[in-house]
Amino acid sequence: MSTWIEEACAAGARLKPACEVVGLSVRTLQRWRGEDGIQADARAAAAQGRTLANRLSDAERSTILGVCN
Protein backbone atom coordinates (compact mmCIF):
# COMPACT_ATOMS: atom_id res chain seq x y z
CA MET A 1 0.00 0.00 0.00
CA SER A 2 2.81 2.37 0.87
CA THR A 3 4.46 1.62 -2.46
CA TRP A 4 1.29 2.62 -4.31
CA ILE A 5 1.17 5.92 -2.44
CA GLU A 6 4.83 6.59 -3.14
CA GLU A 7 4.33 5.82 -6.86
CA ALA A 8 1.31 8.12 -7.02
CA CYS A 9 3.20 10.96 -5.34
CA ALA A 10 6.17 10.46 -7.66
CA ALA A 11 3.75 10.78 -10.59
CA GLY A 12 2.51 14.11 -9.25
CA ALA A 13 -0.37 13.21 -6.94
CA ARG A 14 -0.71 14.96 -3.60
CA LEU A 15 -0.24 12.83 -0.50
CA LYS A 16 -3.68 13.30 1.09
CA PRO A 17 -5.74 12.31 -1.99
CA ALA A 18 -3.40 9.37 -2.65
CA CYS A 19 -3.93 8.13 0.91
CA GLU A 20 -7.69 8.59 0.66
CA VAL A 21 -7.84 6.40 -2.46
CA VAL A 22 -6.40 3.44 -0.54
CA GLY A 23 -8.42 4.20 2.61
CA LEU A 24 -5.54 5.36 4.76
CA SER A 25 -5.09 8.60 6.65
CA VAL A 26 -1.96 10.66 6.17
CA ARG A 27 -1.31 10.45 9.91
CA THR A 28 -1.39 6.64 9.83
CA LEU A 29 1.11 6.61 6.99
CA GLN A 30 3.33 8.99 8.97
CA ARG A 31 3.19 6.68 12.00
CA TRP A 32 4.05 3.65 9.86
CA ARG A 33 7.02 5.40 8.34
CA GLY A 34 9.86 5.55 10.79
CA GLU A 35 13.32 6.97 10.37
CA ASP A 36 14.28 3.70 8.67
CA GLY A 37 11.24 3.44 6.37
CA ILE A 38 8.12 1.33 6.94
CA GLN A 39 8.27 -0.35 10.33
CA ALA A 40 7.00 -3.84 11.17
CA ASP A 41 4.06 -4.26 13.52
CA ALA A 42 5.56 -3.88 17.00
CA ARG A 43 2.46 -4.82 18.98
CA ALA A 44 3.01 -7.77 21.30
CA ALA A 45 -0.39 -9.22 20.45
CA ALA A 46 0.37 -9.22 16.73
CA ALA A 47 3.53 -11.25 17.26
CA GLN A 48 1.98 -13.77 19.63
CA GLY A 49 -0.88 -14.94 17.47
CA ARG A 50 -2.94 -15.21 20.64
CA THR A 51 -6.52 -16.38 20.95
CA LEU A 52 -9.16 -14.24 22.57
CA ALA A 53 -10.15 -15.03 26.14
CA ASN A 54 -13.87 -15.02 25.31
CA ARG A 55 -13.57 -17.29 22.27
CA LEU A 56 -15.88 -20.29 22.27
CA SER A 57 -14.29 -23.70 22.61
CA ASP A 58 -15.05 -26.28 19.93
CA ALA A 59 -17.39 -28.09 22.33
CA GLU A 60 -19.30 -24.89 23.13
CA ARG A 61 -19.60 -24.05 19.45
CA SER A 62 -20.91 -27.53 18.64
CA THR A 63 -23.48 -27.30 21.44
CA ILE A 64 -24.75 -23.94 20.22
CA LEU A 65 -24.96 -25.12 16.62
CA GLY A 66 -26.81 -28.25 17.75
CA VAL A 67 -29.38 -26.19 19.65
CA CYS A 68 -29.84 -23.70 16.80
CA ASN A 69 -30.21 -26.30 14.09
N, CA, C and O atoms as a Maestro MAE file, in Angstrom:
{
 s_m_m2io_version
 :::
 2.0.0
}

f_m_ct {
 s_m_title
 :::
 protein
 m_atom[276] {
  # First column is atom index #
  i_m_mmod_type
  r_m_x_coord
  r_m_y_coord
  r_m_z_coord
  i_m_residue_number
  s_m_chain_name
  s_m_pdb_residue_name
  s_m_pdb_atom_name
  i_m_atomic_number
  :::
  1 25 0.831 -1.183 0.000 1 A "MET " " N  " 7
  2 3 0.000 0.000 0.000 1 A "MET " " CA " 6
  3 2 0.879 1.250 0.000 1 A "MET " " C  " 6
  4 15 0.615 2.208 -0.726 1 A "MET " " O  " 8
  5 25 1.908 1.226 0.810 2 A "SER " " N  " 7
  6 3 2.809 2.370 0.875 2 A "SER " " CA " 6
  7 2 3.497 2.597 -0.468 2 A "SER " " C  " 6
  8 15 3.736 3.735 -0.870 2 A "SER " " O  " 8
  9 25 3.808 1.513 -1.148 3 A "THR " " N  " 7
  10 3 4.457 1.624 -2.456 3 A "THR " " CA " 6
  11 2 3.542 2.315 -3.448 3 A "THR " " C  " 6
  12 15 3.996 3.135 -4.247 3 A "THR " " O  " 8
  13 25 2.255 1.993 -3.405 4 A "TRP " " N  " 7
  14 3 1.287 2.623 -4.312 4 A "TRP " " CA " 6
  15 2 1.233 4.126 -4.058 4 A "TRP " " C  " 6
  16 15 1.196 4.924 -4.994 4 A "TRP " " O  " 8
  17 25 1.229 4.495 -2.794 5 A "ILE " " N  " 7
  18 3 1.168 5.916 -2.443 5 A "ILE " " CA " 6
  19 2 2.431 6.628 -2.915 5 A "ILE " " C  " 6
  20 15 2.366 7.730 -3.459 5 A "ILE " " O  " 8
  21 25 3.575 5.993 -2.703 6 A "GLU " " N  " 7
  22 3 4.835 6.592 -3.141 6 A "GLU " " CA " 6
  23 2 4.871 6.751 -4.659 6 A "GLU " " C  " 6
  24 15 5.346 7.769 -5.164 6 A "GLU " " O  " 8
  25 25 4.369 5.741 -5.396 7 A "GLU " " N  " 7
  26 3 4.327 5.825 -6.859 7 A "GLU " " CA " 6
  27 2 3.407 6.953 -7.316 7 A "GLU " " C  " 6
  28 15 3.730 7.695 -8.243 7 A "GLU " " O  " 8
  29 25 2.260 7.071 -6.656 8 A "ALA " " N  " 7
  30 3 1.312 8.125 -7.024 8 A "ALA " " CA " 6
  31 2 1.911 9.502 -6.772 8 A "ALA " " C  " 6
  32 15 1.758 10.404 -7.596 8 A "ALA " " O  " 8
  33 25 2.584 9.669 -5.656 9 A "CYS " " N  " 7
  34 3 3.203 10.962 -5.341 9 A "CYS " " CA " 6
  35 2 4.343 11.274 -6.308 9 A "CYS " " C  " 6
  36 15 4.537 12.427 -6.692 9 A "CYS " " O  " 8
  37 25 5.089 10.253 -6.696 10 A "ALA " " N  " 7
  38 3 6.174 10.461 -7.657 10 A "ALA " " CA " 6
  39 2 5.621 10.872 -9.018 10 A "ALA " " C  " 6
  40 15 6.286 11.571 -9.782 10 A "ALA " " O  " 8
  41 25 4.390 10.430 -9.316 11 A "ALA " " N  " 7
  42 3 3.753 10.778 -10.587 11 A "ALA " " CA " 6
  43 2 3.038 12.122 -10.522 11 A "ALA " " C  " 6
  44 15 2.456 12.564 -11.513 11 A "ALA " " O  " 8
  45 25 3.078 12.778 -9.360 12 A "GLY " " N  " 7
  46 3 2.511 14.114 -9.251 12 A "GLY " " CA " 6
  47 2 1.283 14.241 -8.378 12 A "GLY " " C  " 6
  48 15 0.758 15.342 -8.217 12 A "GLY " " O  " 8
  49 25 0.810 13.141 -7.808 13 A "ALA " " N  " 7
  50 3 -0.368 13.214 -6.939 13 A "ALA " " CA " 6
  51 2 0.022 13.812 -5.589 13 A "ALA " " C  " 6
  52 15 1.166 13.694 -5.148 13 A "ALA " " O  " 8
  53 25 -0.939 14.447 -4.950 14 A "ARG " " N  " 7
  54 3 -0.707 14.955 -3.598 14 A "ARG " " CA " 6
  55 2 -0.900 13.815 -2.608 14 A "ARG " " C  " 6
  56 15 -1.626 12.859 -2.881 14 A "ARG " " O  " 8
  57 25 -0.255 13.919 -1.476 15 A "LEU " " N  " 7
  58 3 -0.242 12.831 -0.495 15 A "LEU " " CA " 6
  59 2 -1.628 12.527 0.057 15 A "LEU " " C  " 6
  60 15 -2.021 11.361 0.109 15 A "LEU " " O  " 8
  61 25 -2.372 13.538 0.467 16 A "LYS " " N  " 7
  62 3 -3.675 13.302 1.091 16 A "LYS " " CA " 6
  63 2 -4.645 12.591 0.149 16 A "LYS " " C  " 6
  64 15 -5.243 11.597 0.560 16 A "LYS " " O  " 8
  65 25 -4.835 13.048 -1.101 17 A "PRO " " N  " 7
  66 3 -5.736 12.314 -1.994 17 A "PRO " " CA " 6
  67 2 -5.249 10.893 -2.298 17 A "PRO " " C  " 6
  68 15 -6.060 9.978 -2.440 17 A "PRO " " O  " 8
  69 25 -3.934 10.708 -2.396 18 A "ALA " " N  " 7
  70 3 -3.396 9.370 -2.651 18 A "ALA " " CA " 6
  71 2 -3.710 8.436 -1.486 18 A "ALA " " C  " 6
  72 15 -4.045 7.270 -1.696 18 A "ALA " " O  " 8
  73 25 -3.602 8.944 -0.265 19 A "CYS " " N  " 7
  74 3 -3.926 8.133 0.913 19 A "CYS " " CA " 6
  75 2 -5.416 7.822 0.971 19 A "CYS " " C  " 6
  76 15 -5.807 6.711 1.331 19 A "CYS " " O  " 8
  77 25 -6.245 8.795 0.619 20 A "GLU " " N  " 7
  78 3 -7.694 8.590 0.655 20 A "GLU " " CA " 6
  79 2 -8.134 7.505 -0.317 20 A "GLU " " C  " 6
  80 15 -9.066 6.756 -0.025 20 A "GLU " " O  " 8
  81 25 -7.479 7.409 -1.463 21 A "VAL " " N  " 7
  82 3 -7.839 6.397 -2.462 21 A "VAL " " CA " 6
  83 2 -7.671 4.990 -1.895 21 A "VAL " " C  " 6
  84 15 -8.485 4.111 -2.180 21 A "VAL " " O  " 8
  85 25 -6.633 4.768 -1.102 22 A "VAL " " N  " 7
  86 3 -6.400 3.439 -0.538 22 A "VAL " " CA " 6
  87 2 -7.016 3.280 0.850 22 A "VAL " " C  " 6
  88 15 -6.849 2.238 1.484 22 A "VAL " " O  " 8
  89 25 -7.730 4.309 1.329 23 A "GLY " " N  " 7
  90 3 -8.425 4.204 2.614 23 A "GLY " " CA " 6
  91 2 -7.514 4.347 3.816 23 A "GLY " " C  " 6
  92 15 -7.722 3.694 4.839 23 A "GLY " " O  " 8
  93 25 -6.520 5.186 3.703 24 A "LEU " " N  " 7
  94 3 -5.544 5.362 4.762 24 A "LEU " " CA " 6
  95 2 -5.415 6.846 5.064 24 A "LEU " " C  " 6
  96 15 -5.437 7.673 4.152 24 A "LEU " " O  " 8
  97 25 -5.282 7.184 6.332 25 A "SER " " N  " 7
  98 3 -5.088 8.599 6.655 25 A "SER " " CA " 6
  99 2 -3.608 8.944 6.523 25 A "SER " " C  " 6
  100 15 -2.741 8.080 6.646 25 A "SER " " O  " 8
  101 25 -3.342 10.203 6.276 26 A "VAL " " N  " 7
  102 3 -1.957 10.664 6.169 26 A "VAL " " CA " 6
  103 2 -1.233 10.414 7.486 26 A "VAL " " C  " 6
  104 15 -0.066 10.021 7.495 26 A "VAL " " O  " 8
  105 25 -1.923 10.641 8.589 27 A "ARG " " N  " 7
  106 3 -1.307 10.451 9.908 27 A "ARG " " CA " 6
  107 2 -0.904 8.993 10.125 27 A "ARG " " C  " 6
  108 15 0.161 8.726 10.682 27 A "ARG " " O  " 8
  109 25 -1.738 8.052 9.696 28 A "THR " " N  " 7
  110 3 -1.390 6.639 9.834 28 A "THR " " CA " 6
  111 2 -0.137 6.325 9.033 28 A "THR " " C  " 6
  112 15 0.758 5.633 9.517 28 A "THR " " O  " 8
  113 25 -0.073 6.830 7.816 29 A "LEU " " N  " 7
  114 3 1.114 6.611 6.990 29 A "LEU " " CA " 6
  115 2 2.350 7.203 7.662 29 A "LEU " " C  " 6
  116 15 3.423 6.601 7.630 29 A "LEU " " O  " 8
  117 25 2.204 8.369 8.266 30 A "GLN " " N  " 7
  118 3 3.329 8.993 8.969 30 A "GLN " " CA " 6
  119 2 3.778 8.141 10.152 30 A "GLN " " C  " 6
  120 15 4.976 8.032 10.418 30 A "GLN " " O  " 8
  121 25 2.830 7.538 10.861 31 A "ARG " " N  " 7
  122 3 3.186 6.677 11.997 31 A "ARG " " CA " 6
  123 2 3.894 5.425 11.514 31 A "ARG " " C  " 6
  124 15 4.845 4.964 12.145 31 A "ARG " " O  " 8
  125 25 3.432 4.870 10.391 32 A "TRP " " N  " 7
  126 3 4.047 3.655 9.856 32 A "TRP " " CA " 6
  127 2 5.466 3.901 9.395 32 A "TRP " " C  " 6
  128 15 6.342 3.050 9.548 32 A "TRP " " O  " 8
  129 25 5.682 5.069 8.831 33 A "ARG " " N  " 7
  130 3 7.015 5.400 8.341 33 A "ARG " " CA " 6
  131 2 7.865 5.835 9.523 33 A "ARG " " C  " 6
  132 15 7.533 6.798 10.214 33 A "ARG " " O  " 8
  133 25 8.940 5.140 9.748 34 A "GLY " " N  " 7
  134 3 9.865 5.554 10.793 34 A "GLY " " CA " 6
  135 2 11.067 6.209 10.142 34 A "GLY " " C  " 6
  136 15 11.051 6.528 8.953 34 A "GLY " " O  " 8
  137 25 12.089 6.403 10.923 35 A "GLU " " N  " 7
  138 3 13.316 6.971 10.370 35 A "GLU " " CA " 6
  139 2 13.951 6.020 9.373 35 A "GLU " " C  " 6
  140 15 14.675 6.446 8.473 35 A "GLU " " O  " 8
  141 25 13.681 4.723 9.534 36 A "ASP " " N  " 7
  142 3 14.276 3.700 8.669 36 A "ASP " " CA " 6
  143 2 13.288 3.171 7.640 36 A "ASP " " C  " 6
  144 15 13.490 2.074 7.119 36 A "ASP " " O  " 8
  145 25 12.243 3.897 7.332 37 A "GLY " " N  " 7
  146 3 11.244 3.435 6.373 37 A "GLY " " CA " 6
  147 2 10.064 2.800 7.084 37 A "GLY " " C  " 6
  148 15 9.847 3.045 8.271 37 A "GLY " " O  " 8
  149 25 9.301 1.987 6.369 38 A "ILE " " N  " 7
  150 3 8.122 1.334 6.940 38 A "ILE " " CA " 6
  151 2 8.562 0.363 8.028 38 A "ILE " " C  " 6
  152 15 9.452 -0.462 7.821 38 A "ILE " " O  " 8
  153 25 7.932 0.475 9.179 39 A "GLN " " N  " 7
  154 3 8.266 -0.354 10.326 39 A "GLN " " CA " 6
  155 2 7.332 -1.558 10.408 39 A "GLN " " C  " 6
  156 15 6.179 -1.483 9.986 39 A "GLN " " O  " 8
  157 25 7.826 -2.653 10.946 40 A "ALA " " N  " 7
  158 3 7.004 -3.838 11.173 40 A "ALA " " CA " 6
  159 2 6.052 -3.583 12.335 40 A "ALA " " C  " 6
  160 15 6.261 -2.659 13.121 40 A "ALA " " O  " 8
  161 25 5.024 -4.388 12.442 41 A "ASP " " N  " 7
  162 3 4.056 -4.263 13.522 41 A "ASP " " CA " 6
  163 2 4.741 -4.617 14.837 41 A "ASP " " C  " 6
  164 15 5.188 -5.751 15.012 41 A "ASP " " O  " 8
  165 25 4.830 -3.675 15.753 42 A "ALA " " N  " 7
  166 3 5.558 -3.877 17.003 42 A "ALA " " CA " 6
  167 2 4.656 -4.277 18.162 42 A "ALA " " C  " 6
  168 15 5.124 -4.427 19.291 42 A "ALA " " O  " 8
  169 25 3.357 -4.451 17.888 43 A "ARG " " N  " 7
  170 3 2.455 -4.817 18.980 43 A "ARG " " CA " 6
  171 2 2.752 -6.237 19.444 43 A "ARG " " C  " 6
  172 15 2.985 -7.126 18.624 43 A "ARG " " O  " 8
  173 25 2.743 -6.449 20.746 44 A "ALA " " N  " 7
  174 3 3.011 -7.770 21.300 44 A "ALA " " CA " 6
  175 2 1.943 -8.766 20.872 44 A "ALA " " C  " 6
  176 15 2.250 -9.924 20.588 44 A "ALA " " O  " 8
  177 25 0.701 -8.328 20.824 45 A "ALA " " N  " 7
  178 3 -0.395 -9.223 20.454 45 A "ALA " " CA " 6
  179 2 -0.272 -9.687 19.009 45 A "ALA " " C  " 6
  180 15 -0.643 -10.819 18.697 45 A "ALA " " O  " 8
  181 25 0.233 -8.853 18.136 46 A "ALA " " N  " 7
  182 3 0.370 -9.224 16.732 46 A "ALA " " CA " 6
  183 2 1.425 -10.311 16.559 46 A "ALA " " C  " 6
  184 15 1.294 -11.175 15.692 46 A "ALA " " O  " 8
  185 25 2.456 -10.269 17.372 47 A "ALA " " N  " 7
  186 3 3.533 -11.247 17.263 47 A "ALA " " CA " 6
  187 2 3.162 -12.577 17.901 47 A "ALA " " C  " 6
  188 15 3.657 -13.621 17.478 47 A "ALA " " O  " 8
  189 25 2.309 -12.558 18.901 48 A "GLN " " N  " 7
  190 3 1.981 -13.771 19.634 48 A "GLN " " CA " 6
  191 2 1.029 -14.683 18.893 48 A "GLN " " C  " 6
  192 15 1.109 -15.903 19.039 48 A "GLN " " O  " 8
  193 25 0.134 -14.126 18.106 49 A "GLY " " N  " 7
  194 3 -0.883 -14.940 17.471 49 A "GLY " " CA " 6
  195 2 -1.826 -15.529 18.510 49 A "GLY " " C  " 6
  196 15 -2.246 -16.681 18.400 49 A "GLY " " O  " 8
  197 25 -2.149 -14.743 19.503 50 A "ARG " " N  " 7
  198 3 -2.938 -15.214 20.640 50 A "ARG " " CA " 6
  199 2 -4.397 -15.438 20.274 50 A "ARG " " C  " 6
  200 15 -4.882 -14.929 19.263 50 A "ARG " " O  " 8
  201 25 -5.084 -16.201 21.101 51 A "THR " " N  " 7
  202 3 -6.519 -16.381 20.947 51 A "THR " " CA " 6
  203 2 -7.220 -15.511 21.976 51 A "THR " " C  " 6
  204 15 -6.666 -15.225 23.038 51 A "THR " " O  " 8
  205 25 -8.404 -15.102 21.670 52 A "LEU " " N  " 7
  206 3 -9.161 -14.242 22.568 52 A "LEU " " CA " 6
  207 2 -9.665 -15.029 23.768 52 A "LEU " " C  " 6
  208 15 -9.988 -16.211 23.654 52 A "LEU " " O  " 8
  209 25 -9.731 -14.374 24.904 53 A "ALA " " N  " 7
  210 3 -10.152 -15.026 26.140 53 A "ALA " " CA " 6
  211 2 -11.617 -15.441 26.092 53 A "ALA " " C  " 6
  212 15 -12.000 -16.422 26.727 53 A "ALA " " O  " 8
  213 25 -12.440 -14.707 25.347 54 A "ASN " " N  " 7
  214 3 -13.869 -15.018 25.309 54 A "ASN " " CA " 6
  215 2 -14.257 -15.862 24.096 54 A "ASN " " C  " 6
  216 15 -15.440 -15.976 23.775 54 A "ASN " " O  " 8
  217 25 -13.285 -16.446 23.429 55 A "ARG " " N  " 7
  218 3 -13.572 -17.291 22.270 55 A "ARG " " CA " 6
  219 2 -14.220 -18.598 22.726 55 A "ARG " " C  " 6
  220 15 -13.840 -19.181 23.741 55 A "ARG " " O  " 8
  221 25 -15.203 -19.036 21.951 56 A "LEU " " N  " 7
  222 3 -15.876 -20.287 22.273 56 A "LEU " " CA " 6
  223 2 -14.959 -21.469 22.000 56 A "LEU " " C  " 6
  224 15 -14.200 -21.473 21.031 56 A "LEU " " O  " 8
  225 25 -15.038 -22.471 22.869 57 A "SER " " N  " 7
  226 3 -14.294 -23.698 22.609 57 A "SER " " CA " 6
  227 2 -15.037 -24.474 21.525 57 A "SER " " C  " 6
  228 15 -16.180 -24.150 21.201 57 A "SER " " O  " 8
  229 25 -14.402 -25.482 20.971 58 A "ASP " " N  " 7
  230 3 -15.050 -26.285 19.932 58 A "ASP " " CA " 6
  231 2 -16.301 -26.978 20.472 58 A "ASP " " C  " 6
  232 15 -17.303 -27.101 19.767 58 A "ASP " " O  " 8
  233 25 -16.238 -27.429 21.723 59 A "ALA " " N  " 7
  234 3 -17.392 -28.093 22.326 59 A "ALA " " CA " 6
  235 2 -18.550 -27.114 22.505 59 A "ALA " " C  " 6
  236 15 -19.699 -27.456 22.226 59 A "ALA " " O  " 8
  237 25 -18.257 -25.902 22.967 60 A "GLU " " N  " 7
  238 3 -19.304 -24.889 23.135 60 A "GLU " " CA " 6
  239 2 -19.926 -24.522 21.793 60 A "GLU " " C  " 6
  240 15 -21.141 -24.358 21.685 60 A "GLU " " O  " 8
  241 25 -19.094 -24.398 20.791 61 A "ARG " " N  " 7
  242 3 -19.595 -24.054 19.452 61 A "ARG " " CA " 6
  243 2 -20.505 -25.160 18.924 61 A "ARG " " C  " 6
  244 15 -21.569 -24.880 18.372 61 A "ARG " " O  " 8
  245 25 -20.095 -26.402 19.091 62 A "SER " " N  " 7
  246 3 -20.911 -27.534 18.638 62 A "SER " " CA " 6
  247 2 -22.248 -27.573 19.358 62 A "SER " " C  " 6
  248 15 -23.279 -27.838 18.739 62 A "SER " " O  " 8
  249 25 -22.242 -27.314 20.656 63 A "THR " " N  " 7
  250 3 -23.477 -27.305 21.438 63 A "THR " " CA " 6
  251 2 -24.427 -26.225 20.935 63 A "THR " " C  " 6
  252 15 -25.619 -26.480 20.760 63 A "THR " " O  " 8
  253 25 -23.917 -25.043 20.707 64 A "ILE " " N  " 7
  254 3 -24.749 -23.937 20.225 64 A "ILE " " CA " 6
  255 2 -25.314 -24.250 18.849 64 A "ILE " " C  " 6
  256 15 -26.496 -24.015 18.597 64 A "ILE " " O  " 8
  257 25 -24.486 -24.775 17.961 65 A "LEU " " N  " 7
  258 3 -24.965 -25.122 16.623 65 A "LEU " " CA " 6
  259 2 -26.008 -26.232 16.678 65 A "LEU " " C  " 6
  260 15 -26.959 -26.232 15.897 65 A "LEU " " O  " 8
  261 25 -25.833 -27.176 17.596 66 A "GLY " " N  " 7
  262 3 -26.813 -28.245 17.751 66 A "GLY " " CA " 6
  263 2 -28.159 -27.725 18.220 66 A "GLY " " C  " 6
  264 15 -29.200 -28.184 17.752 66 A "GLY " " O  " 8
  265 25 -28.148 -26.778 19.134 67 A "VAL " " N  " 7
  266 3 -29.382 -26.191 19.645 67 A "VAL " " CA " 6
  267 2 -30.062 -25.348 18.567 67 A "VAL " " C  " 6
  268 15 -31.284 -25.388 18.420 67 A "VAL " " O  " 8
  269 25 -29.274 -24.592 17.822 68 A "CYS " " N  " 7
  270 3 -29.840 -23.700 16.802 68 A "CYS " " CA " 6
  271 2 -30.381 -24.459 15.599 68 A "CYS " " C  " 6
  272 15 -31.358 -24.029 14.985 68 A "CYS " " O  " 8
  273 25 -29.774 -25.553 15.265 69 A "ASN " " N  " 7
  274 3 -30.208 -26.303 14.087 69 A "ASN " " CA " 6
  275 2 -31.140 -27.385 14.524 69 A "ASN " " C  " 6
  276 15 -31.634 -28.147 13.694 69 A "ASN " " O  " 8
  :::
 }
 m_bond[275] {
  # First column is bond index #
  i_m_from
  i_m_to
  i_m_order
  :::
  1 1 2 1
  2 2 3 1
  3 3 4 2
  4 3 5 1
  5 5 6 1
  6 6 7 1
  7 7 8 2
  8 7 9 1
  9 9 10 1
  10 10 11 1
  11 11 12 2
  12 11 13 1
  13 13 14 1
  14 14 15 1
  15 15 16 2
  16 15 17 1
  17 17 18 1
  18 18 19 1
  19 19 20 2
  20 19 21 1
  21 21 22 1
  22 22 23 1
  23 23 24 2
  24 23 25 1
  25 25 26 1
  26 26 27 1
  27 27 28 2
  28 27 29 1
  29 29 30 1
  30 30 31 1
  31 31 32 2
  32 31 33 1
  33 33 34 1
  34 34 35 1
  35 35 36 2
  36 35 37 1
  37 37 38 1
  38 38 39 1
  39 39 40 2
  40 39 41 1
  41 41 42 1
  42 42 43 1
  43 43 44 2
  44 43 45 1
  45 45 46 1
  46 46 47 1
  47 47 48 2
  48 47 49 1
  49 49 50 1
  50 50 51 1
  51 51 52 2
  52 51 53 1
  53 53 54 1
  54 54 55 1
  55 55 56 2
  56 55 57 1
  57 57 58 1
  58 58 59 1
  59 59 60 2
  60 59 61 1
  61 61 62 1
  62 62 63 1
  63 63 64 2
  64 63 65 1
  65 65 66 1
  66 66 67 1
  67 67 68 2
  68 67 69 1
  69 69 70 1
  70 70 71 1
  71 71 72 2
  72 71 73 1
  73 73 74 1
  74 74 75 1
  75 75 76 2
  76 75 77 1
  77 77 78 1
  78 78 79 1
  79 79 80 2
  80 79 81 1
  81 81 82 1
  82 82 83 1
  83 83 84 2
  84 83 85 1
  85 85 86 1
  86 86 87 1
  87 87 88 2
  88 87 89 1
  89 89 90 1
  90 90 91 1
  91 91 92 2
  92 91 93 1
  93 93 94 1
  94 94 95 1
  95 95 96 2
  96 95 97 1
  97 97 98 1
  98 98 99 1
  99 99 100 2
  100 99 101 1
  101 101 102 1
  102 102 103 1
  103 103 104 2
  104 103 105 1
  105 105 106 1
  106 106 107 1
  107 107 108 2
  108 107 109 1
  109 109 110 1
  110 110 111 1
  111 111 112 2
  112 111 113 1
  113 113 114 1
  114 114 115 1
  115 115 116 2
  116 115 117 1
  117 117 118 1
  118 118 119 1
  119 119 120 2
  120 119 121 1
  121 121 122 1
  122 122 123 1
  123 123 124 2
  124 123 125 1
  125 125 126 1
  126 126 127 1
  127 127 128 2
  128 127 129 1
  129 129 130 1
  130 130 131 1
  131 131 132 2
  132 131 133 1
  133 133 134 1
  134 134 135 1
  135 135 136 2
  136 135 137 1
  137 137 138 1
  138 138 139 1
  139 139 140 2
  140 139 141 1
  141 141 142 1
  142 142 143 1
  143 143 144 2
  144 143 145 1
  145 145 146 1
  146 146 147 1
  147 147 148 2
  148 147 149 1
  149 149 150 1
  150 150 151 1
  151 151 152 2
  152 151 153 1
  153 153 154 1
  154 154 155 1
  155 155 156 2
  156 155 157 1
  157 157 158 1
  158 158 159 1
  159 159 160 2
  160 159 161 1
  161 161 162 1
  162 162 163 1
  163 163 164 2
  164 163 165 1
  165 165 166 1
  166 166 167 1
  167 167 168 2
  168 167 169 1
  169 169 170 1
  170 170 171 1
  171 171 172 2
  172 171 173 1
  173 173 174 1
  174 174 175 1
  175 175 176 2
  176 175 177 1
  177 177 178 1
  178 178 179 1
  179 179 180 2
  180 179 181 1
  181 181 182 1
  182 182 183 1
  183 183 184 2
  184 183 185 1
  185 185 186 1
  186 186 187 1
  187 187 188 2
  188 187 189 1
  189 189 190 1
  190 190 191 1
  191 191 192 2
  192 191 193 1
  193 193 194 1
  194 194 195 1
  195 195 196 2
  196 195 197 1
  197 197 198 1
  198 198 199 1
  199 199 200 2
  200 199 201 1
  201 201 202 1
  202 202 203 1
  203 203 204 2
  204 203 205 1
  205 205 206 1
  206 206 207 1
  207 207 208 2
  208 207 209 1
  209 209 210 1
  210 210 211 1
  211 211 212 2
  212 211 213 1
  213 213 214 1
  214 214 215 1
  215 215 216 2
  216 215 217 1
  217 217 218 1
  218 218 219 1
  219 219 220 2
  220 219 221 1
  221 221 222 1
  222 222 223 1
  223 223 224 2
  224 223 225 1
  225 225 226 1
  226 226 227 1
  227 227 228 2
  228 227 229 1
  229 229 230 1
  230 230 231 1
  231 231 232 2
  232 231 233 1
  233 233 234 1
  234 234 235 1
  235 235 236 2
  236 235 237 1
  237 237 238 1
  238 238 239 1
  239 239 240 2
  240 239 241 1
  241 241 242 1
  242 242 243 1
  243 243 244 2
  244 243 245 1
  245 245 246 1
  246 246 247 1
  247 247 248 2
  248 247 249 1
  249 249 250 1
  250 250 251 1
  251 251 252 2
  252 251 253 1
  253 253 254 1
  254 254 255 1
  255 255 256 2
  256 255 257 1
  257 257 258 1
  258 258 259 1
  259 259 260 2
  260 259 261 1
  261 261 262 1
  262 262 263 1
  263 263 264 2
  264 263 265 1
  265 265 266 1
  266 266 267 1
  267 267 268 2
  268 267 269 1
  269 269 270 1
  270 270 271 1
  271 271 272 2
  272 271 273 1
  273 273 274 1
  274 274 275 1
  275 275 276 2
  :::
 }
}
